[in-house]
Amino acid sequence: MPYAAIVIIVILALLVFSAIRVLNEYERAVMFTLGRFTGIRGPGVILLWPIIQRMSKVDLRVIVLNVPKQDVITRDNVSVKVNAVVYFRVVDPGRAIVQVANAWEATSQVAQTTLRSVLGQHELDDLLAQRDKLNSDIQRILDQSTEAWGIKVANVELKDLDLDESMVRAMARQAEAERSRRAKVINAQGEKQAAQTLVEAAQALSQQSSSLQLRYLQTLADISHDKSSLIVFPLPLDLFRPLMGALDQKQTGPSGS
């Protein structure tokens, strides 16, 4: 066989092998023929005409994007640093290649600006207590911004929220003051309930004179169990009024006579 024929066969074999591409299940090939977009292929084995065609491989799996910490000024003028995690995937490989130069970098930049914009419209208490709502708002805005690029934002999660040391101390003092206020309110409510109970008990005792006597005897029984050597027995003044009247008559009797 002539040497030239062998060379031609080898070149053809190399061209055939170079034209074969194998794509995984999660990959797609965006095809360009002579510079023009001609469709999407894959997964599996595809043939690529050398020199005439080229392809850009796109991964369809969910991508985890870590948004770096952003300096945010809240609506109540508090400076915080917040970072987040964005979960997104490519749903239209053609637009992800044709419409934007770098879909991942573009999504990262949009996520940073959206994070600062959304969080800056809320107060610090909202950032601490309403994370689920903020996550949903950021995800919705990001999804609308990246839809033209063939990207679907599945979820957004706020990770860390860092405050200045002075703000941390101020929040601790505020929490302590709030706990003290609640304790005073609970104590006042307890005293109010106790006073109402005493009033109801006094009204019940005043309706039955025998109940008052029984309460008096019970009090004496409680005092008798005390180890104190001195016991004071309260007696009503009505018991002494006849005696006091007789003494007054004896004292005024001789002088009147």
Secondary structure, 3 states (H helix, E strand, C coil): CCHHHHHHHHHHHHHHHHHEEEECCCEEEEEEECCEEEEEECCEEEECCCCCEEEEEEECCCEEEEEEEEEEECCCCCEEEEEEEEEEEECCHHHHHHCCCCHHHHHHHHHHHHHHHHHCCCCHHHHHHCHHHHHHHHHHHHHHHHHHHCEEEEEEEEEEEEECHHHHHHHHHHHHHHHHHHHHHHHHHHHHHHHHHHHHHHHHHHHCHHHHHHHHHHHHHHHHCCCCCCCCCCCCHHHCHHHHHHHHHHHHHHHHC
